[in-house]
Amino acid sequence: MIAKSSLRYVSWAAIVLVASALAACGDSNTGPDPLPPPLPPPPTPSAAVQIEGDGDIVLHPSAVATHTVAVVFPLRFTETGGGTATWNFLRASYFLNGQEIERSEQGANVIRAAGYSDIAANSTTEVDVVTRLNTDNFDRVELLAGFSDKKDGRVFDVAIPFASFDSVVFNPIPTALPEGFNPR
């Protein structure tokens, strides 16, 4: 006959042996399955900028002695791609009979100083750009803005359609507006 204490010892030993055998089965992870790693963030979208005229181009006599005419271009910038762009330049080329007769350009330093360097994702910016020139005898203006995509440094230019302006008007009051960018 087996003593009760021996049975307890054998039962306890059997439980430990079975538990050890079960722990050895399968993988070594004794806890719950780990969570999958988090998904990476979505890729940053590329910037896409559209620019159009936003009213009348206004010609003024220049109140600055070094130029005869001041031109105000009302512009609307819209970022449509979901990315952020840096505005690098704005060029206005004036033509007469197919020949470029004068050019005015605002560079990155002027744009940055005016606070318009960054075109934010999905934003719209309205600004009046003032340029000066020495002639009012032209029959075509071409406007070009240059940008770089903050995502990857890609450089792209955007032509501003002349037809997007309402008209060209002359205001006989001389303007001393500084050349550059004026918020609306």
C-alpha positions, 0 to 999 in steps of 0.5 A: 500500500502506498502512503498518502504522502507518497501519492501527493509527492507523485501527483505533484511531480506529475503536474510539474512534469506535464507543465514542463513538457507543455512549456517545451512545446511550440515557440519559446514565447510563453506570453500572448502573441506580440502586436505587429509593428506599427504601419509606417506613416504615409509618404509625404505628397509632392507639392503642386502649385497653381497661380492665376491672376486675381483681378486687374493688372494696374499700371501706375506712373512710378513715384520712384525716379529710377523707373517710369512705370509701376505695375501691380499684378494681383496673384492667387497661389493655390497649393493642390498636391498636398505638399509644401513648396518654396517660392524661389523667383517671380519673373515678368518679361515684357514684349513688343512685336515678339521681342523681349524689351524688358524683364523684372525679377524678384528673387528668393531673398526678396520673397523670403523677406516679404514672408511669402517663401513657403507655400503651405500644403493645401493653402491659398495665398493672395498677394499683389506683386509690384514691379517697376520698368522703364517703358509702358509700350509693350503688347505682351507680358509673360509671368513665370514663378519658380518653386522647389518642392520641400519633399525632395528638392525638385525644381519646377516652374509655373507659368501664370496665364495672362488671360487669367487677369480681368484686364489691364488698367491705367491708374494716373495716380503715381504709386510709391508702393515698394517693389515686391510683395504686398498682402491683400 
